[in-house]
Amino acid sequence: MTDSYPLPKNWSCPLDPPAEYERLRRDAPVTRVRVWDGSTPWLITRYDDACHALGDPRLSLDFRLPGFPHTSPSSAARLESVLPFSFRSDSEHRAQRAMIMQEFSPRRMEVLRPRIQRIADEALDAMLAGPRPADLMGAFALPVSIRVICELLGVSQDDCEYLHGLSCTVGSRDSPKDAAGRALKELDGYFERLVAENVRNPSDTVVGRVVAEHVRKGTLSEQDAAAMFQMLFHAGHGPSAYMIIMGTLALLLDPDQRGELRAIADDPTQLSAAIQELLRYVTVSHSGRQRVATEDLVIGGQLIRAGEGVLVQTDSANRDETVFPDPDRLDIHRTPQRNLALGHGIHLCTGRALALIELEVVFPTLLRRIPTLRLAVPVEDIPFKRNDNVLGAYEMPVTW
């Protein structure tokens, strides 16, 4: 039993998961942990066990099931609103996911690459024209990620800051349940209004096309559609922005790897592998993937009973030394790449293709246009988001 979850992290090495995970992978790869409400779900830390858990249909992401492991008050607050499809039964999840997946297919996302390139260049133009040092989070990472998803969904740019603030409240483990609940209601209300507008007059956006194809035909309710788009907004900008920030930090702290990435930026195959390595090494989704057992099953030699909660620790799995030699070293030439940063199994990230293209655009663009980019403060002075579900920073001062 580990008394407290999340496990303590050494913030002087912000890119490394808690050191205790290495011991757990070796000595207790499936062990109990105590979370905020006193419950004791199982924590899975090894790569192979994580793949098993994320791919096993007997472990459900249905928030409504007894024993589901809510890792914070804000997680529990979701039960009081309409749940997005990812947090429902597998059958509901599959049905609604199918309605949206064609919008996020690799082919459709590839068409967006030139637009994402322009968005990145425009953000850098503005940052380079401004004062130094600059905040890479506020001037580049967040504007790029939020603009991309807002244009896709048809969300007004004027509303982005307001919606981002609500998402931050929902994503913080420090948020009381009532505050997270209020933020969720405001998000729900915003996207309900957006759906209603598109019912009256469908736009040429993801929201407009899904509304025309499913809401107006009666196969998806307006409330379920709003929950779907709220989730896509939340997951489609925050993790991307924090991956840009923390991935850039990893490259700034490792000049050799930064130079290697710059050298292979024009080779699509090598660049794709490099982005996968950054995802493995950084793994911004550092809160355990929540599941609950619907039947008895065995993982890693441990019997897990029906009704017991499970947390799959993907940042630990991505540093598993039995799968990734020298796992604490960033190596953009590492092959093969089998990281779990964007999930695994039926809950593989809906926007995976979009996320990969964003990162394939952003990192080479940043390194090409600002080759002398460097931190403007010591790592210890960067204000990291220490109690959020996603690893990130409030700001990251840089200069050049």
FENPELIN-V9320 format. One line per field, one symbol per residue. ss: DSSP state (h for helix, s for strand, l for the rest). psi: psi as a letter, one per 20 degrees, with the letter a starting at -180 (. if undefined). burial: b if it has 16 or more other ideal C-beta (glycine too) atoms within 10 Angstrom, else e. A space follows every 10 residues. Layout:
BEGIN
ss=???
psi=???
burial=???
END
This chain:
BEGIN
ss=lsllllllll hhhllllllh hhhhhhhlls ssslllllll lsssllhhhh hhhhhlllss llllllllll llhhhhhhhh llllhhhllh hhhhhhhhhh hhhhlhhhhh hlhhhhhhhh hhhhhhhhhl lllsshhhhh hhhhhhhhhh hhhlllhhhh hhhhhhhhhh hsllllhhhh hhhhhhhhhh hhhhhhhhhh lllllhhhhh hhhhhlllll lhhhhhhhhh hhhhhhhhhh hhhhhhhhhh hhllhhhhhh hhhhlllhhh hhhhhhhhhh hhllslllss ssslllsssl lsssllllss sslhhhhlll llllllllll llllllllll llllhhhlll lhhhhhhhhh hhhhhhhhhl lllsslllhh hllslllsls llslllsssl
psi=pphppqqqqo iimhiprphh hggghghmho qqqpahjirm rpppiqghhg ggghioiioq kohiqpipnp irhhghhhij rpprhhkaqh ggggghhhhi hhhkqhghhh highghghgg hhghggghia rqrqohghhf gghghhhghh hgikpphhig gghggghhgh ipiipqhhgh gggghggggg hghggghhgh nprmrggggg ghhgghijip qhghgghghg ghggiigghg ghhgghgggg hhinhghghg ghhjhjohgh gghghhhggg hgmhnjpppp rqpirqrppk ipppqpiqqp ponhhghijo iihnplhjpp nijpqrpkrj hkaqbikppg kggggggghh ggghgghghm hjprqiqqhi ipnqnilrip paqhrnpra.
burial=eeeebbbebe eeebbbbbee bbebbeeebb bbbebeeebb bbbbbbbebb bbbbebeebb bbbebebbbb bbbbbbbbee bbbbbbbbee eebeebbebb eebbeeeebe ebeeebbebb eebbeebeee eeebbbbebb bbbbbbbbbb bbbbbeeeeb eebbebbbbb bbbebebebb bbbbebbbeb bbebbeebee ebeebbbbbb beebbeeeeb ebebbbbbbb bbbbbbbbbb bbbbbbbbbb bbebeebbeb bbebbeeeeb bebbbbbbbb bbbbbbbbbb bbbbeebebb eeebeeebbb bbbbbbbbbb eebbeebeeb bbebeeeebb bbbbbebebb bebbbbbbbb bbbbbbbeeb eebebbeebe ebebbeebbb bbbebbbbee
END
